[in-house]
Amino acid sequence: MKIQNPKVKVQNQRKTASPFSKGRGLFASFRTIIGIFLVFGLWSSVFGLTPVSAISDVTPAKPILNPVTQTLYLVDNSTPQIKVFSSTIFGGGFPTWEAQTSSFQALPSGSKCYGLAVSSDGTKLYASINQGASSKIRVYNLSDGLPYSSFDMTGAYWSSSSSPAGLAFAPGKLYVADKGIGRIRVFNTTTNSFEADITDHLAGQSNLFDVAVTPPLIIPRGGWPPRFSVSYKIYVSQKVESGKIYVFNYLDGTISYEATITGLTYPLYLEVVGDALSSKLFVAVNGTDGVDIKVYNTADNSLIGNVKSGVSGSYGWTAFDVSSDGNLLLFKKAKNASETQNGLYKIDVASISMDSRATELTSEIYQPIDGLVINQEKSNSALTYSVNGNVKFIWLIGALNHRPHYASNFHQYKSDGTEIPKGGTTNENRITLTFDVFDPDGDHVIPRIKYGTGIETILNPYRVITGEVIPSGSTAVFTIEGLADGDYQWIAQVEDTFGFSTEFYSAYDDEVALGGSYDFYVRTTPSDTTPPAAITDLRAAVGTNAGEVRLDWTAVGDDGNSGTASSYIVKYSYTGPITTEAQFNAATTYSQSWAPKAAGQPESYTLTGLTPGEQIWISIKAQDEVPNVGPLGNCAATIVKNFVAAPVITKVYPQRGPNDRVNHIVIIGENLYNDMTATIGTTPLLNVHQDSPTMVQADIPAGVAPGTYEITITCPGGTYDDASHTNPNNNFTVITPGSDAQAPTSVNNFQASDGEDGQSTLTWTNPADSDLREVVILRKVGSYPTAHNDATATQVYQTMIPEPGASVSYIDTGLTNGTTYYYAVFSRDTSDNWNDTVTAGRNADTGTPGGGPVVTISNLNIVRDADTVGSSVTVSWQTSLAGSAVDIYTLTCNTDASGNYTSYFTTEASRWTKAAENVIINTYTDNNQVGVGTAKYYKIVPAGHTLTSSDLTSEVVGKFDISVGPADTQPEKLFISIPLAPIPPRTNSLTDVFGNQVSDMDSILTFNMNKEVVAGSTYSSGSWSAFPGATAISEVQLGRGYGYLTMTEKYLTVVGKVLETDNSSISMSGGWDAINSQALVAEWIGNAYPMPVTIASTGLTDATSQGTDPTNAGTVYQFDANAELIGGVDGAAINTSSGWKNFVNADSPMQLIPGKGYMLNEPVKNSFNWAQPKPY
């Protein structure tokens, strides 16, 4: 419905206010927007019809499945009634139908029903009621598949010869074959009323029975207004001996005759399988040539397949169904005239050719059948007889199922996880056996093993263990305990949940029965009880390469020092010697598979992968095959070979001694070693010693004259000097006594934190003086320290190697909560000059510890958990202290029946609700949030924190539902914007923003002043691509507006973060088209924030020109799809020198509403930037 606004009248009063040429609206042609999707259109003419006599025969009716609930509906024309069978789950986990009828729907007395259909959403059941002049199409409302009320479609005239039969859906349409009168009747499923009859080539034809429709092909046409071309084919069967199928083509509201398929004997049921680009028509025929199903290519109506059962007689009606995945054709064929013998046949659709023979699944069908349906999972089928409502359920899982694969990847393990090789020995009376399972149908499987000793006999039967049901592709695990000593074999079997199984099998010897070589040996009471001797001469040395240690020892034997041991156990520790059994057991095991030499032979191995530079202790035990483990021997120690990295000098600090002479230096750098030497110039430094790998100290010999010197160090990595590895300004200067009397500058930006439990975090910036030598921090209670040597103060920090200009932090611990501490920082240079000034806010501050650590929230995120309506969203975060509890506050904003919000985001804390408290997990899932017509925002705060308005100006996430709908019926919903910012790694790409909420052929567009699409993308088959003739839109930008075209009314849920700063500046264009007397550029804008903003507060006042009307002033419009101003004269705002005005020069009340889109014209500036300021 078009909303009438006083736009034209207003524009005639103010011609200069028009943004369009010659007074025409930008979207003038949107007044015919109903043509965008066309599927809602009506035929412009009604075809004539010619009555014929009713056909007197036994007419079948096929059953139908509810596509959502899998409920089965079938006709009983003896009563008459419709029987309803609800879907249930069989014990094996597959659906079937309840054995008893769930519901009956009585039909008018004396009537017959020859056609059923269910809407795609599963909420309506349509039935053709055959009753002459009282015929009707009845619609049953469904709840969970069960009828609860009904009504009849209106507007159709039925004659005494009328006999409605088969039904088929197209978008917005229901097609009904009238077998008593040669016509197809067309009903509108939106208004539930009659529209037209199709009689072309049908008038006078009898027994038109079933109807089928191909999936609609919807193609964007581009241009302005954007439109789509819709086409599909309609097939109707003529159930006579020399039968035909009539083909019609629907294109953009017009139906035309296309062709007639001939050469068919009693064609009955029709079914189209495929998609809009490629589909097949399946036809049940009932001749004597042995063909039961014919298959046609819908593109050109050519025959592409004949399917035969092998039965040549024309008995009963051929019933069939194609599985929902389009892969399986199942049909029933009677074998005698009385239909007491019938066969059920199957064939893979992909294998159908011009001479295809189907496979018979069963012949145990001893009653007439005229209808067949397969459930979605292909686990069950229903064979029905519409004459009396009989039904026979036949399981397909056996007929269609495949046997699992043989077990594979066999393993056997000891209790500690050590694998026992084929034929290996274990000294334990338990064993774990594993193997992999796989079923080609994806069925769950039941693993089973059989094990025993020797050859199975009556006196020595093998034992069988059956495992739990597990998924295909997983590993079966069996643990057997209580094994007696013996020589064991085992084999495995895999069975699916439908009883199909492999033979027992073992990969070890390709056994299919027990009796080959043994798989494992159990020896819990070994005869060999003598362990190897202790290794007492183990020696360790530094290895050749980094991370290596070399070991040497003398081999011991299997029994003491006789024979050859089976293996070694090597243990090492970085923390201390291994001299006790407890230390040996606690030490780290070095993984190896060394083969011991005979007793008395020298052994030598290198350990690799150790931590370079660490001291290490190592011990080795030998063990035999039982295994008997030898006693603890000696422990060897060494240093792991280290990396030798090049040293680097980064700073040299001098210290003064007596007579103000520099006599000591500190060298700062990296990779500094104990065994390094250093020189000043060419003079060796004295007492060189390493404090750490980053600091070395040394004394300067007497007699070194004042001057600038280069420091050179020599260590295992080579010889380096400070000039070549650092800034040359770091070279060391020997200072003449008394030459420097200037104190360093003061520390800056010193702060002491409050509220931490028993501590205060101190932060500051060091002075930038190059001769900075020392920084100390003192604290007192009651007053600030007065100087670096204040004896009443406590020193809490000191460094002799401060980095000039660096930002530093330190935590002062052991404090008393609630006590205020006074801190001051003092600095000294290399000439011992101290800066003892105390300035609060610069180098002094107070800190008061609190009752606990300060918890901060970070990494806040929100995602849609799925893209279906009613799905949940999940908010996640991290706390600065692991395991800290948080409280969760939420704000919900609802929409009215038109999809407009009744409230918006606010920083007013009193409007927020505490949704959860003391939450210690780092996620919060909120159910039923996607596509439900609300906006919801989330704020995470530390537990117990009182929410304030300032809290809500940052770190808030949310979800916002944007209402969209068909532009012809809901024109006000065409233009949208995005009010939330993406949270990395997600971006503003169309895929990230909308996900799979969109429908095929949904489009997002922008337009120019010439009513053309200049940029746009269309969604189809799971991806976005460029709108025809336009530049693709790959992402939506905050602050931009867009047109959203869709065939479906829905809410699109976007998730993200509420902007904390001004929206980024957007580059825009403007200008005036003097030839067409209109603005040159249409810019599309939106609100980047989730709360309404008055036009004066958007930043557009300064960004655009001020004038008197749209010819010289920035102007914002809010249009609907019909080019009508939403809100009438208030639907436009003009930037004048006295404020924003509407089209009658009154103050404009316009606001930028979250989620809505607007058009902006700037007639003066050719280019400008707009950054919307943050409104809170």
N, C-alpha and C positions, 0 to 999 in steps of 0.2 A: 504494500500500500504506500502510495506516495504521500508524504507529509507536506501539506500546503503551507508555505510561509509567504509573507508579504514582500518577497524579494523583487519581483518585477515592478511593483508599484513604487517601492523605495528607489530602485535604480532609475526609474523614469523621473523621479523627483530630483535625483542627484546623478546626472549622467557622468559627471567627472569621477564619481566614486567607483565606476565599473572597472574591474581588472581585466575585462574581456573585450575583444573587438566588437564593435557595433552592438554593445549591450548583450551579447550572447554569453551564457554561462560556460565556464570551463568544461563542465560535464553535461552540456546540453543533451548530448546523445545518450547520457546515462538514463534518460527517461524511458529508454527501451531496454534497460539493463536486464529485464526479464529474459532476454534472448541470450544472456551469457551462457547459461547452462542448458537451455533448450529442452532438457528432459522434462521440464514442468509445462511445456507448451501444449496446446491443443491442436487437433487437426482442424483445418479451415473448412472442410466439407465432410459430409456423411455419405458413404457409398450406399447406393440403392440395394434392396434385397428382394429375393423372390422366394415365397414359401414353397416347400415341398413336403411330401408325406413323411410322417415319422417312420423310422426303420424299426421293424419288429424283429429283434434278435436278442440273444444273450450277450449283453455288452459288459466287458470286464472293467475293472477300476484298479489302478495300481496303488500300492501303499506308498506312504511318504514318511520321511524322517524329519524331525525338528533339528535344524543344523546346530542349535545351541545346546539343547538338553538331551538330544538323541532319543527323544520320545518317539514311539512308533504309532502311526495313525493308519487304520485300515477300514474298509467299508464292509458292512454286512447288509446287503440289499434284501435279505429275507425279512428283516424286522420292520422297517429299515433303521439303521443306526451307524454311528461311527464308533469303532472300538479304539481305546487308547491304552498303550502299554508303556509304562515308564521304564527308563534305563536303570540298570543296577550293575553292581560289580561282582563278577564271578570270583570264586575263591582263589583262582590263579592270578587275580589282579586285572582281568580283562572284562570289559563291559559286555553285557547282554541285556535282555529284556526280562522283566518280571514275568513269571509263568502265568499269573492271573491278570486279567484285565484291570487296569487302574481306574478306568472311567468309561462310561457309555454316554454318547450324545445322540438322543433320539432324533430322527429325521421326520418330516411331515408324513403322515399316514398316506400310503399309496405312492410315495415318491421313490425315486432311485437316485443314487449318487455315482457319477462316472468320473469324477475328477477331484483331486485334493492338491493343495499347495500350501507351503508354510513360508512366511516372510523371512527374509535373511536374518533379522534380529531375533527370530524365534518367538515373537509375541503374538502372532496372529495365524490362525488356520483358516484357509479359504476352501469352501466346498461348493461344487456345482450341484444344485438340487434340480433333478429332472422331474417336472410335473406339468408339462404342457404349458397352458397359459398362466399357470401359477408357478412356473419355474423361477428360480432365483439364484443368486450367488450369496451364500451365507458366510459371515465372518465371525469366527470364534476368538474371543480374547483369551490369551493363555497366560498362566502364571506357573512358572517352573514346568512348562510343557503341558499343563493340565487346563482344559477349558473351564472358565468360570462365568462367562456371559457371551451373548452373541447379538448380532444385528445383521440386517440384509442390505446389500449395496442397492442404491436407489437409481431411478431414472431410466431403467431399461424396460421396453415393452416386449413381452413374451407372447407368442401366439400359441394356439393349441398344438401346432406342429413342433414347437421348440423343444430341444433336447440338449441342454448344455452338457459338455463332456470335459475334455482335458483343459488344464490351466497352465499358464506360464507367465512368469514375471519379466518385466523390463523396468528400467528406472522410472518410477512413478506410474507404471502401467500394469494392468492385469489383462492378459489375452485369454479368451475363452472360446473354444471350438463349439459351434452349435451343429450337432450332427443331424438334427431334424430339419434345419434350414441352412442352406449353403452360405455360411458366413462365419467370420471371426468377430466376436464382440469385444469391445475395448472399454475397460473401466479405469478410472483414475483412483489410485490407491491412497492419494492424499485426501481427496474429498469423498471417497467411497461412493462415487456416482458414475453412471454410464456416460461415455463420451461419443462413441461412434461405432459403426459396423464396417468391416472390410468384406466386400462382396465381389471385387474385381476377380474374374476367372473362377469364382466360387459359386455364384448364383446358379441355382438349379442342381448343384452337386450334393449328393447324399452321403451320409455317414462320415462327415468330417469328424475326426476323433480326438487326436492328441495334438498339442501345440508345444513347440520348443523355440527358444530364443537364444541367439549367440550373445556372449558378453559384449557390452557396448564398447565401441571404439570412440574415445573422446580425444579430440585433437585441438590444441589451441590455435586460433586463427589470427591472433595479434590485432593490431590497430586499436582504434578507440571508438566505442568502449571495447575492452578486451572481451572476446567471445570464444566459445568452444563449438566445434562441429561434433555432433553425436550421431553415430550410425550403428545399426545392428540388423541382423536378418531374423525373419520370422518364418518358421516352418509349421505346416499343418498336414497331418496324415489323413488320407481318405481310405477308410477301412472297408474296401470292397475287393472282389477277386482280382479285377484288373486295376489295382490301386495306384494311387499317385501321391506324391508329396508336392504341395504348392509352396513356392518360395516367394517371400516378399522382402523388400528392403525398406528400412526406416532410415531417413536422413533428415535431420534438423526439422522434425515435426511433420514430414511428408512421408506417406507410405505408398510404395509403388510395387506393382507386380514385377518379379524378376524372371522366374523360370518355373517349369514343372518337371519333376523327376518322375519318370514312368518306369514300367516294367517291374512293378512290385505286386506281390500276391498278398492281399490282406495286410498291408502295413498297419501296425498297431501303435505300440509305444515309441516315443521319440526321446532322445536324450543328447544334449550337446555337452561336450567335454573339452576343456581347454581354456584359453584366455582370449582377450580381444584381438590379439595378433595372429593366433593360430588355434583353430578348434576343429573338432570332428563331430559329425552327426551320426549317432547310432540309431538304427531302425530295426525293430522286431518285425519279421515277416513270417508268413504262415503258409508256405507253398509246399509242393511235393518234390522240388528239385534238390532237397537236402540242405539248402541255405537257410539259416535261422536268423542271423544278424547281418545286416549290411552296414557298411561304414563309408561315409562320404566326407570329402574335404569341403568345409563350408566356404572356403575362399572362392571356389569355382563350381561347387556342387557336383564335383566328379566323384565317381565310385572309386574307392581305394582299398576296399577289403570285403571279403565274404567269409563268414564264420559258420562252420558246419558242426553239427553234433554227430552226424552219421545216421540219423533217423530220417528216412525219406518221406514218411507219411505226414499228412497235414492233420495233426490231432491237437485239439485244444488250442489255446492261445500261448504263443511264446512270450515268456516273461523274462526280463533281464534287468540288471543294474550295473553301472560302472562305479568302482570305488572312488571315494572322494579325492584320492591322490591321482586319479586318472590312469592307474597302472593295471587294474584288474577288471576283466569283463566276466561276469557270472550270469548264466542264463539257465532256465528250465525248459525242457522239451518233453512233451508227452510221447509215449511209445505206442499207445493204442487208443482206439476211439473212445473207450470208456474212461480214459485217463486214470486207470488204476495202476498203471506203470509209467513212471516218469524218471527222467534223468536230470541231474544237476551237473553243469559243465562249466569249466573255467578255461580262460586263455589270457596270457599277458598281452595287453593292448599293443605294446611295442612290437610284438611278433606277428600281428595280424597282416595278412597278405590277401591276394585275390583268391586264394584257395587254402584257407586255414582250417585245420581240424582241432577242435577243442578237446580238452581232457575231461573225461567223466569223473566227477568226484564221488558220487553216490547214485545208486539206482533204487534206494530204499525209500521211495516216495510213492505212496499207494493211494493218493487222493488227488482230485483235480486241483490245479494251481493256476491262477491267472495273474499273479503279481509277485514281485521279488524286490528285496532291498538289502543292502549290505551296510553294516554299521561303519563308523569312521575308522575304527581300528582294524577292520577286516577280520575281527575275531568271531563274528556271528552273522548269520543271515536269517531273514524272515521270509518264508514262502506263504503267500496268502491266497484266499479264494473269496472274491467279493460277492459271490452268489449267496453264500451262507456265513461269511465271516470267519471261516476256519483259518488257522495259522499253524505253521510248522516251523520251529526254530532249528536250524542246522548249524552246528559249530564249524568254523572254518579253520580254526587254529591247527588242527591235525592235517587238514587237506593242504593248507598253504604254508605250513611250517617246515623248516629245514633242521636237520640234525646238527647238534653242536659239533665243533671241531674237537679232535683228540686233545687231551691234556698235553701241555708242552712245558719246556723250561723247568725240568725237575731238579730239586735241590734237597739236601738233607743236612741238618745242623745239630750241633751239640747245644747244651743249655746256655753257654756263653756266647753263642752266635758263630762259633767256629764251624766252617763247613766241613762235612765229612765227605771225602771224595768217593767215587764209585769203588766199592770193595774196601772202603776204609773201616777203621775200628774205633769204637767209642768205649770208654770205661764207665759210662753212665747207663743207668737203666731207663733212661728216657731219651726220646729223639723227636725232632721237629721235621716234618716232611712238607714240602711246598711244591706247587706247580701252578701254571697259568691256565686260565679257562677263557674260551671265546665262543660266542654263538652268532652265526651270520645274520640272524633275525633280530639281534639285540635283546633276546630273551634273557631273563635271569636264569641262573643254572644252579644245580645241586651237585657239588663235588662229592666224590666217594673214593675211598681207597680200600684195597684188599692187601693184607700182609701176612706173612708167616715164614716158617723155616722149612727147608727141605721141599719135598713134593707133597702137594695136598692129597690127603687120603681120608678115609672115614675116621681113622683114629687120629689123624693130624689135620683137622680142618683149618683153612685160613680164616682169619677174622676180617670182618667188613665194618668200616666206620663211615657213616653218612654225615656230611657236613651241613651247615646252615645254607640257605639260599643266598647267593651272592650275585652281583652284577656281572654281565659279560665283560671281559677285558680285565678282570681283577685276578688276584692271586689267592688260591686256596691254601690254607694253613692247617695242618693237623699235628697235634702234639700227643705222642703216645708215651705213657709212663708204665712202670712196672714190668719192663722187658726182662726176661730171663736171658742168661748167656746163650748165645746161639748165632747161627748164620742166617740172615734175614733177606727176604726179597719183598718188594712191594710194587703194586701197579695201581693205576688210577682210572676212574671213569667219570664222564661228564654227562649230566642229564638236564634237559631244559624243563621248564615248569609245566610243559604239556606232555611229558613222558617220553620224549625222544632222547635217546642216549647213544653214546659211543660204546664200543667194546672196552673192556679193561685193557690198559696199555701202559707201557713203560718206555720212556725214551732211552733208558740206559742200554738196553739190548734189543730195542724194537720188539719187546715182548708183547704179545697179546694174550698170553696166559703165563702163569708162574711156572718156573722150572728152568731157568737158564743159570747164568752165574749169579753169585750172591751180591746184593747191593750194599749191605753193611754188616759188620760183625759187632756183637756186644760181648765185652769181656770185662765184667765188673769185678771178678776175682782173678786178677792176673797171676800167672805162675812166676813171672819175672818181678821180683820185689826189690831188686838191687838198683839204686840210682847211680847216675854218673858221679864222678868225684867232683869236689869243689875246684873252681878255677882260682888259683891263688897267686898267679904271676901276671895278672892283667896290667898292662902299661898303656898310658894315654899320652899323646903329644899333639901339639898344634898342627892342624892340617895344612895342606898346600893352598887351598882356595878358601875364600871367605865362607864361614859357616861350616867348616870341616874340622873333624878330629880324627886322628889316626890311632887305631887300637892294635895291640900285639899281645898274644898269650900262647900258651901251649895247650893243645887240644887234650881233652879227657875222653874216657871211653863210655860205652853203653852201660857196663857194670864196673863202677869205680874207674880205674885207669886201664880197663881192658875193653877191646872192641871199638865200636864207633857210635857216638851218640846220634840221636835222630835230629835234634834241632837245638837252637839256643834261645834263651830269653834275655834280652838286653834291656836294661833299665838305666835311666839317667835323671839327674836332678840339678837344678841351678841354685838350690837353696842350701845345700849342705851335704855332707858325706852320707853314703849308704852303707851302714855297718850293722844293721839289725834286719830281721825278717820284716818287721813292720815298716821300716824305711824302704826296703826293697819293694814291698807290695804297694806302697804309696807313691813310689817314683813313677815317672812317665815311661811307658813302654816304647822302645824304638822298633818300628815295623821293619822286619827283614825276613828273608827266606834263605839264609846262608846254609849251605850243606856242610856239616862238621867233617873235619878230617879224622883219620884214625888217631887213637890215643898216642900222645907223644909227639905228634907233628906240630910244627909252628903254624899259628893262625895269624892273619893280618887282614883287617878290614878298615874301611874309612866310613865314618858317620858323616852324612851330609844333611843340609837343611836345618842346621842348628842356628841359634841366635848368635851372631858375630859379637865377639868381644866379651862374652859372658864366661865366668868361671863355671866349670861343669864337673860333676862327679858321676862316675860310671861303674856299674857292676854287671857281671854276666853269670847266668846259670845255664847248665846243660840239662837236657832231658832226653829220655829214651822214648820208644814207640808206645809204651803203656798208656800214659807217660808217667814214668818215675822221674821226679825233678831233683836235680843235684842240690847239695847244700850251698849256702851263701859263701862266696869266696872273698877276695880282697876288693877294695874300692880304689879305682884310679882317678886322678884329678888332673885337669889341665885348663888352659884357656882356649875357647873356640876361636879359630882364625878370624880376625876382624877385617872389615873393609879398611883400606888406607885411603882416606879422602883428603883432598888438598885443603890445607888450612887457609883461612881467610881472616885478615885483620880488618876490623870495622871501626875501631876507636882506640886511641891511646890517651890515658889519663895520667898527668904528672902529680906527684905529691912533694911537698916541701919539707925539708928537714931543718937542721940547725942553720943559722945564718941566712935563712930564706933561700937557701940553695935547693934546687930540685935534686933529690937523691934517690927517688923511688918512682917507678911507673907501674901502671896497670894496663895490660894489653887485653882488649875485648875483641872477640871474633868467633869463628866456628872451627871445629875440627882441630882444636889445640891439644897437644899431647904432653905426657909427663917427660918424655925423653927429648923434648925439643931444646934447641939453643937459640939465643937471641943476641943481636949486636945493635949498638947505637952508633950509626956510621960504620966505622971499622973496628970499634972498641967492643969487646964482648961484655954483655951485661952479667952481673953477678947474682947468685942465689936465685936462678930462674926456677920457678915451681908452679905447677898447675893447681888452681883452685877448683876448676871444673873444665869440661871440654870447651867452654866459652870464655874462660878468663885465666890469664897467666900473669903473675907478678914477678918483678925483678928489681935489683938495685943497680944504680948507676955508679961506676967507679969514680973515685975522686979525681979531679983534674980535668974533667970534661968541660971545655969552655962553653960559655953561653952561646946560643945559636940555634938554628933549625936543623934537625937531624932526621934521617930516614931510619925507621926501625925495620930490621930484617930478622925473620925467624927461619930456622931450619928444623925439619922434623921428618918422620918416615915418608911423608908424602912429597918432600922436596923442599926447596928454599924459596921463600916468598917475602916481599916487602910490602909495607903499607901503602906506598905510592902507587904500586901497580894493581893492588886489589881493593883500594878504597879511594875516596876523594883525596887528592894530594893535600888538601887543607888539614887532613888528619895527621900530617907529619908532626912530630914532636918538637916542641921548642923548649930549650933550656932557658929558664927565665933569670935575668939579672936580679939580684936581691933588691927588693923595695921598688921595683919598677911598676907594679900594679897595685893601686890602692882603691880601685873602684869595686864596690860590692856588686854581686849579680842582681839582676832584677828579681822581683818577687814572683812566687808561684801564683798562678791565676786560676779562676773558675773553681776554687776549692768548695766542695759540698760534702756534708755528712748526712746520711740518710736517717729518717725517722721510722719508727714502727716495726723494725725487724726484731726478732726474738733474740735478746742477749747479744746483739751485735749492731754495728753501724758500718755501712759501706761508704768508703771515702774515695772521692774522685777529684782529680785536678789536672792541670796542664803545667809541665815543667817550664822554667825560664828557657828562653832560646839562646842564652849566652853560650858561646863555644867553649869557654873555660869553666863551665859548670862542673863542680867536683862532688858535692854532697847535698842531699836533701833529707831533712828529718821532720817528723811530725810529733808534736807534744800534745798532751791533753790534760785538762784539769776539771774540777767540779766547782762551779760558782763563778769563775772568771777565766778569761783567756790566758794562756801562757804569755809571758812578757818578752822572752828572748830564747835563743837556742840553748842557753845554759841556765834556764829557770829551774832551780833546784827543787821547787815545790811541784813541778809538773812531772808527768810520766811519759817517757818516750815510747811511742807505739810503732814507729816506723823509722828506718834509716837505710839509705843506699849510698854507697861510695861510687857507684857507676851510673849516675842518672843520665838519661838520654835527653839532650837539650830539645825543648819544644814538644816532647812526647806527651800524649794523654795517658794517665796512669790511674789505676784503681787499687784499693787495698781494703780488706775487711778487718775491722777491729773487733775482736771477739772477747768473750768473758765479761760482758757488761751487765749491769743491773737494769732490768726493765723499769721504765718510768723515771729514771735518773737522766738529767740533761748534762751532757758532757760538752766541754768547750775545747775545740781543736784549733791549733795554729801550725803552719808549715813554714820552715826556715830553710834558706839555701846558702851554700858556700861555694866560692870559686877556687881555682887551683892555687891562688895566692893567699888562701885562708881568709878572704874577706867574707864576712857573714852579712846577710840581709835579715835584720831582726825586726823589721816593721811588722805590725799586726793590723790588718784591715779586714773587718768582717765583710763577707761577700766576695773577697778576692783571695786571700790566703788564710782565712779563718772562718769557722762556721760552728754551729751547735748541732748535736745529734742526740735524739732521745729514743732509745730502744723501746719496742712495743712488746705485745704478748705473743707474737708468732711471726713467721716469715710472710712476706708479701707475695701473694699468689697473683700471677698475671696470666691472661688468656691470650693464646696466639694460634695461628694457622686455622682460623675459623673457616668453615666450608659448609656448603649445602648442596645436595644432589637430589634429583628425582630417582627413586629406586626402580621405577618402571614408567613407561609412557602410556599406560592404559588408565582410563578414568577410574578414580578411586584408589590409585596406588599411593604409596607413602612417600614422604621425603625424609632424608636423614641429614641432621646437622652434626658436624664433627669439629673437634678442637683439640688443643694441647694446653696443658698447664705447665707453668714454670717449675713446679715441684710435682714430680710424679705421684699419682694417687690422690691429689688434692680434690676435695669435693667442690662442686659448683652448684649454683641455683640457675634455673632456666626460666626466663621471663618471655612471654609471647604476647603479641597483639594481633587480633583477628579482625579483618575488615570484610564485610559481606556485600553482596550485590543484590539488586532488586530483580524483579521478573524480566526486566529488559536488559539485564547484564550490566547496569550502571552501578558503580560503587556508592554505598550509603555512608561510608566513612573511609578515612585514609590514614596512612602512616602519620604518627605524631611523636614528638620527643617529650610529650607530657607524661611523666612517669606514672601518674595516678591511673592512667587508662590501660596500663599494661598489667598482665596477670601472671603470677608465679605459677608456672605449669609443672615444675618439678623442683625438688630441693635435695641437697646433699647427694648429688649424682657423682659417682666416682669413676664410672666408665666414661670414655671420651666420645660417646656418640649418643644421639637422641633421635629416635625414629617417631615420626608423627604420621599416623595412619590417615587414609582417606583425604588426601590433599591435592592430588593431581586432577585437574579438569573439573573441579566441583564448584567453581564460581566464587572463590574467596581469595583474599590476599592474607598472608600470614608472615609475621616477622619474629625473629628470634634474637635474644640477647643473653649471652652467657656471662655470669659474674661469679666471683668467689663466694662460696657458701657463707651465708650470714650477712652478705653485703646488702645495704639498703639501696635500691635502685634510684638513681637521680636522673634529671633531665640531661645533664652533661654526659652521663654514661651513654645516652642514646644518640649522640652525635657522631659516634664512631663504632666500628666493629659490630655492626648489625647486619645480619643476613636475612633473607626472606624468599618467599615465593609469591608470584603475582599472576593471577589468572586474567588473560586478555580475552574478551568476548568477541568472537567473529561469527559471521553467518552469511548466507546467500545475499548478494547485493540487491537482488530484486525485491526480496521480502523484508530485509533488514538493512536498508541503505545506510543507516547511521553507524553501522559497524565496519564500514569499509576501511577507514583510515586508522592506523594503529601506530604505537611507538613502544619502545622498551624502557622500563623505568628502573632496572637493576643492572649493575655492572657485573661482568663475568669474573669468576674467581679462577686464576691460573691453576692448572694448565689449560682450563677451558677458555675459549675465545668467544667472540661474538659471531662466529660462523653460524650459518643457518642450521647446520647439523647440530652444533653444540647447544644452540638456543632452543630449538624446537624438538630435536630428537625425532622419535617416530610418532609424535602426536598428530602430525599432519596427515592429510588424506591425499590420494592420488589426484593430480591436477590442481591442487592448491598452488596459488601463485602469489609472489610478493613483488610489488611493482612501484615504480615512480613514473610521473608523467610530466610532459612539458606543457607550455601554454597553447600548443596546437592540438591538444587532446590526444597525443601520441604517447605510447609507452616508450620511454627512453632507456630504462634499465629494468630488469626483472628476471626472476628465476621461477621455474615450475617444478613441482615435486612429482616424480613418477617412479614407481618400482624401486623405492628405497633410496633415491638420490635426487639432488637438485641439478637442474641444467638450465641453460639460458632460455628465457622466454623468446619465442620466434621473433626475429628481427630486432632484438634488443640486446644491450650489454648485460651480461649476467651480474646479478647481485650475489656476492659470496658471503657477505656478513651484514648484520644490522648494527648501526652506529648509534650510541647514546646521543640524544638530542636531535636525531633525524626521525621523520615520519615516513610511513609507507602505506600503500594500498595493499590489502590482503584479500584476494579473491578465493572463495571456497564454495563448494556445493553443500557443505555440511555446517549446521549450527553447532558450535562447540566452544569450549574454553581451552586456550593454549596456556599451559603453565610454564612460566619462565622462572628460573632461580638465579640467585646471585647476591651481591653485596650492595647495601645502600651506600651510595656515593658519600665520601667523607670530605671531599674537596669540591671546588668549582669544577663544572664539567669542562673537559678539554676544549680549547678553541676550535671551532669548525669553520673552515673556509667556505664562503658562499659567494654567489654571483648575483648581479642585478642589472639594472638598465631599463630603458624604455623603448618600445617598438613604435616609432612614430608613424610608420606606414599603416599598421593595424590598430593604432591607438590603444595599446595594451602594454602591460608589463612584459619585459623581454624574457624573464626567467621565472619559473615556478620552483621555489625551494620548499622542500617538505620537512617540517620540523616536528619535534615532540618534546615532552617533559622528561628530563634525565633523572628526575627524582620521583619517589612514590607518593608525593603529597601535592595537592593543587597549588599552583603559583599564579598570583595575579599577573596580568600582562605587564604591568609596570615594574614588577620585580624580577623579570626574566633576564634582564640585561639587554633586551632588544631596544630599549629607549636610546641608549648610547650607540648601539651597533648599527641602527638604521637611521635614515634621514627623518627629520621632523618637517612637517609641512601642513597643508590644509586638507588634502584629500589624497586618494591612491595614486594620482598622477605625479605627486611630488613628495610623498611620505611613505615610510614603511607601513605595510598593511598586512595583518594576519587574518586568515579566514578559517572557519571551521565548517567544512562542507559534509553533506552526506553523498551517497552514490548518485542521487538525482540532481546534483548541483544545487540543492537547496541549502541555504545557510541554516545550520542548526541553531535554534534560538532566534530565528528571524533577524531583525536588525542588529541584535546583539551577537550575531554570529560572525561579525567582522569588527576589527579594532584598528584604528588609524593613529599613527604616532604624530600627534600635533604638539605645538609649543605649549599648549595648556593641558597637556596630558593625553592619554589614550581615549579616543572618542569612537562611538559607534556610527552607523550610517545616518543617524538623525542628529548628529553632533551632541549627543548626551554622553556623559562619562561612561566609558565601556566597562561592563562587569566581567569581561572575558577573563578566564583563567586557562592556563595550560593544564589539562587534566591528565593524570598518569594513565598510560596505556592508549591515549588517543593521538591522532595525527592531525596536523594543521598545514595550510599552505601559507607561505610568506612571499610577498612581493616587495622588492626594494627598487624603486623606479629611478633613483638618482645615481647611486654608487654602482660602478661596474663590478666591484669586488669589495668584500668586507669580511670581517671575522666576528663570530659570535661565541662567547663563552658564558653559559648560564651559571650565575652565582648560586652557591649552596644556600638553600632557604631556611636552614636551621643552625 
